[in-house]
Amino acid sequence: MRAAAAGETVLVTDRGRVVAEPIAPRVREGASAAEQRMGEPVRQGLVTPAKLSPRARLPDRLPVAPLADLLHELDDSRADR
């Protein structure tokens, strides 16, 4: 059942004959916009939902460069236009 919930195709057989094919549940009513967009691709097995808890906090990202440096590089790259 976990495999089916993750979007995998699971066949239940009885003496070699397929008798059932459980699928991931449909998107619940009142689901967020993100859940609604991802619901069908998950059901089809095209997308696997993240295992990260929705309550988990991602680590803070450090800036790659100060904004002033990025803007200066952007101006330089556009100077020949």
C-alpha distance (Angstrom), angle and dihedral (degrees) to the residues before:
residue distance angle dihedral
M1 . . .
R2 3.82 . .
A3 3.80 89.6 .
A4 3.81 91.5 51.3
A5 3.81 91.0 47.4
A6 3.81 88.3 53.0
G7 3.80 89.7 55.4
E8 3.79 100.3 -99.4
T9 3.78 120.6 138.5
V10 3.79 109.9 -110.3
L11 3.80 122.5 -174.9
V12 3.79 121.4 -160.4
T13 3.78 111.8 -153.8
D14 3.78 136.1 -168.0
R15 3.80 112.9 -158.9
G16 3.80 91.5 -22.3
R17 3.82 95.9 -47.3
V18 3.82 119.9 112.0
V19 3.81 108.5 -119.5
A20 3.82 102.2 165.5
E21 3.78 142.6 14.2
P22 3.82 113.1 -162.3
I23 3.80 114.8 -155.7
A24 3.80 135.7 -168.1
P25 3.81 112.9 -82.8
R26 3.78 121.3 -96.6
V27 3.79 119.2 -102.6
R28 3.79 109.6 -78.6
E29 3.77 120.4 -116.3
G30 3.78 111.7 -97.8
A31 3.81 92.2 28.6
S32 3.79 118.6 154.5
A33 3.80 119.6 -97.6
A34 3.81 90.1 -104.2
E35 3.82 91.9 52.2
Q36 3.79 90.5 49.0
R37 3.82 92.6 51.1
M38 3.80 93.5 47.3
G39 3.81 97.8 39.8
E40 3.80 100.3 87.4
P41 3.85 96.8 41.5
V42 3.83 88.2 51.6
R43 3.82 91.2 49.7
Q44 3.81 89.9 50.5
G45 3.80 92.0 50.0
L46 3.80 92.3 -117.7
V47 3.81 93.4 117.7
T48 3.79 131.4 34.6
P49 3.82 114.8 -149.7
A50 3.78 117.4 -121.6
K51 3.78 115.7 -99.3
L52 3.81 91.6 -141.5
S53 3.79 113.0 114.1
P54 3.82 113.2 -111.6
R55 3.80 87.1 -127.6
A56 3.79 94.0 53.8
R57 3.78 115.2 110.0
L58 3.76 117.1 -134.5
P59 3.81 117.1 -134.2
D60 3.79 117.5 -95.4
R61 3.79 113.5 -96.6
L62 3.76 120.2 -129.1
P63 3.81 115.9 -134.9
V64 3.79 114.8 -103.6
A65 3.81 91.7 -139.9
P66 3.79 137.5 -12.7
L67 3.80 113.5 -83.8
A68 3.80 92.0 -118.3
D69 3.82 90.4 58.0
L70 3.79 92.4 48.7
L71 3.80 92.3 49.6
H72 3.83 90.8 48.0
E73 3.83 90.7 51.8
L74 3.80 90.3 47.8
D75 3.83 90.9 51.9
D76 3.82 90.3 48.6
S77 3.79 92.8 50.6
R78 3.82 90.5 51.2
A79 3.82 95.6 45.4
D80 3.84 93.7 97.4
R81 3.80 94.1 55.0
